[in-house]
Structure formats: structure tokens, C-alpha cells
Amino acid sequence: MPYKRGRSCCITYNSGVEKKQTEARSTSAPSRDRGRATRRRLIEATARLCKERPGAEVSVAEIANAAGVFPNQVTYYFGSKDSLLVHAAFLGLLHDARRIERIGRQAPDAAAFRCNIARAVLAMPSLPSVARALAAGISKPELAPVVDQHLQLLFRQSERFVSRLIDSRGWSAGRPLDVEARTFWSTALGAVLLVRAGAHGTVADLDLAGALTIHDEPERS
């Protein structure tokens, strides 16, 4: 009999633990969803403010007000305002890149594709914010992994786009597509950094189209 009572207590205890674990999981899922939604609102609000006021300083209070959250949630979710600005800058860049893809798909041939893509990229409204994000990644090593994460996403997105396009058009590239994407964006972003650093000239002086090796002719073996 004592054995049975002890077993019963054990079963009751385990059931209580399992119930608490189940309740914890059920409450943590909505909490994670709210957290993701708050992060998204903060990034989108910051990207919108930076686009509306290019080059201007945006305060934490302004960001929080635009996102409908408390100012301390900026540091809670991102660690610092600079980290949030990096996320917002690359969100704007990825949105611009999708618009650039639509322009590229409308090109009648590879020569027009190179020219149209280069002209559209250099006119992207997100480039100044991205230049600041890159500079932040240089001056603040803790932000470098954030910058690299977004750059890798940009490179992969561009590589997939070019791969689908040349397959559907029968075009070819003079080098591997991952190298093509990295070379093109490194040239574009490097030009913006040079201009912002005070280098003589403008991005219009750059032959960005020459950084692309996409051609109409199939690649010769």
C-alpha cells in the first residue's frame, strides 16, 4: 500500500509539471509572435523615417513613436539604435532591389539589361542609408556580423534573380553568378562610400554597367 501511495504522488507530481510546461509553451508562442511583430514594426518605421529624411539624424523617441512602441524597446530588441538603423537600411535596400529586378526583366536584351540595372541601382533611395550602415560596421565591430548577414542575403537574392533571368533568356555570364552578384554590389556600394567620404566626382562617373558580364550569346565552352 505505501508503494502505491508513493506512485500515485509521483504521477500527480509529474502531471503537474507537464501541465505547467504545456502552459508555459502555450504562453511563450504568442509572446514570440508579439516580439517578432514589434521588431518588424521598429525596422519598418525606421526605414520609412530614413527614406523620408535622407541624411538626417533620427532619434530613438521618433522611431518609437512612429512604430507605436516604448523607446526602451529599441534597445531591448536590437541592443542599440545603430543596430536598428543597419536592419532598416538593408530592409530598404532589399525592397529597392526587388524593384530593380522588375526593371531588369523588362530589358529587351542583355545590353539594355546592363545599362538599365546600373542606372537604376545608382538612383536607389536606400543607398545613403546603406552607406551609413557599412560605415557603422567598420567603426563598430559588434555591428559587423549584422551587416554581413544582410549583405549575404542581398548577394543570394541577386544571384537567384540573375540565374532565373539568364536561363529564361538564353543569356550567359562571363563568371560564376555568385561572383557576378558580389562584384556588382561591391562596386555600387563602394562608389557610394567614396562619394560620401568626399572623393571627387559622383556615382554618375562610375561605369557600373561595366561591372556586369551578362551577354546575349550563350557561353562558349
URWO-V863854 format. One record per residue. N is the residue number from 0. RES is the residue in three letters. OMEGA is omega in radians with two decimals (none if undefined). BURIAL is b if it has 9 or more other ideal C-beta (glycine too) atoms within 8 Angstrom, else e. Layout:
n | res | omega | burial
N | RES | OMEGA | BURIAL
N | RES | OMEGA | BURIAL
//
This chain:
n | res | omega | burial
0 | MET | 3.10 | e
1 | PRO | 3.14 | e
2 | TYR | -3.13 | e
3 | LYS | 3.13 | e
4 | ARG | 3.12 | e
5 | GLY | 3.13 | e
6 | ARG | 3.13 | e
7 | SER | 3.11 | e
8 | CYS | 3.14 | e
9 | CYS | 3.13 | e
10 | ILE | 3.14 | e
11 | THR | -3.14 | e
12 | TYR | -3.13 | e
13 | ASN | 3.12 | e
14 | SER | 3.11 | e
15 | GLY | 3.11 | e
16 | VAL | 3.14 | e
17 | GLU | 3.13 | e
18 | LYS | 3.13 | e
19 | LYS | 3.12 | e
20 | GLN | 3.11 | e
21 | THR | 3.12 | e
22 | GLU | 3.14 | e
23 | ALA | 3.12 | e
24 | ARG | -3.10 | e
25 | SER | 3.13 | e
26 | THR | -3.11 | e
27 | SER | -3.13 | e
28 | ALA | 3.07 | e
29 | PRO | 3.12 | e
30 | SER | 3.10 | e
31 | ARG | 3.12 | e
32 | ASP | 3.11 | e
33 | ARG | 3.12 | e
34 | GLY | 3.12 | b
35 | ARG | 3.13 | e
36 | ALA | 3.12 | e
37 | THR | 3.09 | b
38 | ARG | -3.12 | b
39 | ARG | 3.13 | e
40 | ARG | 3.13 | b
41 | LEU | -3.13 | b
42 | ILE | -3.10 | b
43 | GLU | 3.12 | b
44 | ALA | 3.13 | b
45 | THR | 3.11 | b
46 | ALA | 3.14 | b
47 | ARG | 3.13 | b
48 | LEU | 3.14 | b
49 | CYS | 3.12 | b
50 | LYS | -3.14 | b
51 | GLU | -3.09 | e
52 | ARG | -3.08 | e
53 | PRO | 3.11 | b
54 | GLY | -3.12 | e
55 | ALA | 3.09 | e
56 | GLU | 3.13 | e
57 | VAL | -3.09 | b
58 | SER | 3.09 | e
59 | VAL | 3.14 | e
60 | ALA | 3.12 | e
61 | GLU | 3.13 | b
62 | ILE | -3.12 | b
63 | ALA | 3.13 | b
64 | ASN | -3.14 | e
65 | ALA | -3.12 | b
66 | ALA | -3.12 | b
67 | GLY | 3.14 | e
68 | VAL | 3.08 | b
69 | PHE | -3.13 | e
70 | PRO | -3.10 | b
71 | ASN | 3.10 | e
72 | GLN | 3.06 | b
73 | VAL | 3.14 | b
74 | THR | 3.13 | b
75 | TYR | -3.06 | e
76 | TYR | -3.03 | b
77 | PHE | 3.13 | b
78 | GLY | 3.14 | e
79 | SER | 3.08 | e
80 | LYS | -3.14 | b
81 | ASP | 3.11 | b
82 | SER | 3.10 | b
83 | LEU | 3.13 | b
84 | LEU | 3.10 | b
85 | VAL | 3.11 | b
86 | HIS | -3.10 | b
87 | ALA | -3.14 | b
88 | ALA | -3.11 | b
89 | PHE | 3.01 | b
90 | LEU | 3.08 | b
91 | GLY | 3.14 | b
92 | LEU | 3.13 | b
93 | LEU | 3.06 | b
94 | HIS | 3.10 | b
95 | ASP | -3.11 | b
96 | ALA | 3.10 | b
97 | ARG | 3.06 | e
98 | ARG | 3.09 | b
99 | ILE | 3.12 | b
100 | GLU | 3.10 | b
101 | ARG | 3.09 | e
102 | ILE | -3.13 | b
103 | GLY | -3.14 | b
104 | ARG | -3.13 | e
105 | GLN | -3.10 | e
106 | ALA | -3.12 | b
107 | PRO | -3.14 | e
108 | ASP | -3.05 | e
109 | ALA | 3.13 | b
110 | ALA | 3.09 | e
111 | ALA | 3.10 | b
112 | PHE | -3.12 | b
113 | ARG | -3.10 | b
114 | CYS | -3.08 | b
115 | ASN | 3.13 | b
116 | ILE | -3.11 | b
117 | ALA | -3.12 | b
118 | ARG | -3.10 | b
119 | ALA | -3.12 | b
120 | VAL | -3.12 | b
121 | LEU | 3.12 | b
122 | ALA | -3.09 | e
123 | MET | 3.14 | b
124 | PRO | -3.11 | b
125 | SER | -3.03 | b
126 | LEU | 3.11 | b
127 | PRO | 3.13 | b
128 | SER | 3.12 | b
129 | VAL | 3.09 | b
130 | ALA | 3.08 | b
131 | ARG | 3.12 | b
132 | ALA | 3.12 | b
133 | LEU | 3.10 | b
134 | ALA | 3.10 | b
135 | ALA | 3.12 | b
136 | GLY | 3.11 | b
137 | ILE | -3.05 | e
138 | SER | -3.11 | e
139 | LYS | -3.05 | b
140 | PRO | -3.13 | e
141 | GLU | 3.13 | e
142 | LEU | -3.09 | b
143 | ALA | 3.11 | b
144 | PRO | 3.12 | e
145 | VAL | 3.11 | b
146 | VAL | -3.11 | b
147 | ASP | 3.12 | b
148 | GLN | -3.12 | e
149 | HIS | 3.10 | b
150 | LEU | 3.13 | b
151 | GLN | 3.09 | e
152 | LEU | 3.10 | b
153 | LEU | -3.13 | b
154 | PHE | -3.11 | b
155 | ARG | 3.13 | b
156 | GLN | -3.14 | b
157 | SER | 3.12 | b
158 | GLU | 3.13 | b
159 | ARG | 3.14 | e
160 | PHE | -3.11 | b
161 | VAL | 3.14 | b
162 | SER | 3.13 | b
163 | ARG | -3.08 | e
164 | LEU | -3.09 | b
165 | ILE | 3.07 | b
166 | ASP | -3.11 | e
167 | SER | -3.11 | e
168 | ARG | -3.05 | e
169 | GLY | 3.11 | e
170 | TRP | 3.10 | b
171 | SER | 3.09 | b
172 | ALA | -3.10 | b
173 | GLY | 3.13 | e
174 | ARG | 3.12 | e
175 | PRO | -3.02 | e
176 | LEU | 3.07 | b
177 | ASP | 3.07 | e
178 | VAL | 3.11 | e
179 | GLU | -3.11 | b
180 | ALA | -3.12 | b
181 | ARG | -3.12 | b
182 | THR | -3.11 | b
183 | PHE | -3.09 | b
184 | TRP | 3.09 | b
185 | SER | 3.11 | e
186 | THR | -3.11 | b
187 | ALA | -3.11 | b
188 | LEU | 3.09 | b
189 | GLY | 3.11 | e
190 | ALA | 3.13 | b
191 | VAL | 3.11 | b
192 | LEU | 3.13 | b
193 | LEU | -3.13 | e
194 | VAL | -3.14 | b
195 | ARG | 3.11 | b
196 | ALA | 3.08 | e
197 | GLY | 3.12 | e
198 | ALA | -3.12 | e
199 | HIS | 3.11 | e
200 | GLY | -3.13 | e
201 | THR | 3.10 | e
202 | VAL | 3.13 | b
203 | ALA | 3.12 | e
204 | ASP | -3.07 | e
205 | LEU | 3.05 | e
206 | ASP | -3.11 | e
207 | LEU | 3.11 | b
208 | ALA | 3.13 | b
209 | GLY | 3.10 | e
210 | ALA | 3.12 | b
211 | LEU | -3.14 | b
212 | THR | 3.14 | e
213 | ILE | -3.11 | b
214 | HIS | 3.14 | b
215 | ASP | -3.05 | e
216 | GLU | 3.04 | e
217 | PRO | -3.12 | e
218 | GLU | 3.12 | e
219 | ARG | 3.12 | e
220 | SER | none | e
//
